[in-house]
Amino acid sequence: MMPTALLRQTVRVEPYAGEAASGPLYDASASYPARVEPGRRLVRSTEDAAVVSDAVAYLRPDAVVAVGDRVTVSGIVYRVLAVDAGRGLLRDELLRVSLGRSAK
């Protein structure tokens, strides 16, 4: 489990609920302690596609976040591109969430 001292930021995660005529719909948000590192990285989103992320957020493994969710960090809105679990010896230690800038 990530130490609390490393999780100095708070992210707000809004789960993706589908599409409407006016655009994407999101459910009620939840806040999680996190560590966010800005920086561009190449992320494999599917077996055939690779995209560039603008930041990576590290969260505790019990956080609920999925691809397509909207994440807000310090007023900047991102879209979740990929979620990877960081395995320790016995259990998941963290979630590595790749974030891309969102148009909305």
Stockholm file with secondary structure:
# STOCKHOLM 1.0

chainA/1-104         MMPTALLRQTVRVEPYAGEAASGPLYDASASYPARVEPGRRLVRSTEDAAVVSDAVAYLRPDAVVAVGDRVTVSGIVYRVLAVDAGRGLLRDELLRVSLGRSAK
#=GR chainA/1-104 SS CCCGGGCCEEEEEECEEEEETTEEEECCCEEEEEEEEEEEEEEECSSSCEEEEEEEEEECTTCCCCTTCEEEETTEEEEEEEEEEEECSSSEEEEEEEEEECCC
#=GC SS_cons         CCCGGGCCEEEEEECEEEEETTEEEECCCEEEEEEEEEEEEEEECSSSCEEEEEEEEEECTTCCCCTTCEEEETTEEEEEEEEEEEECSSSEEEEEEEEEECCC
//
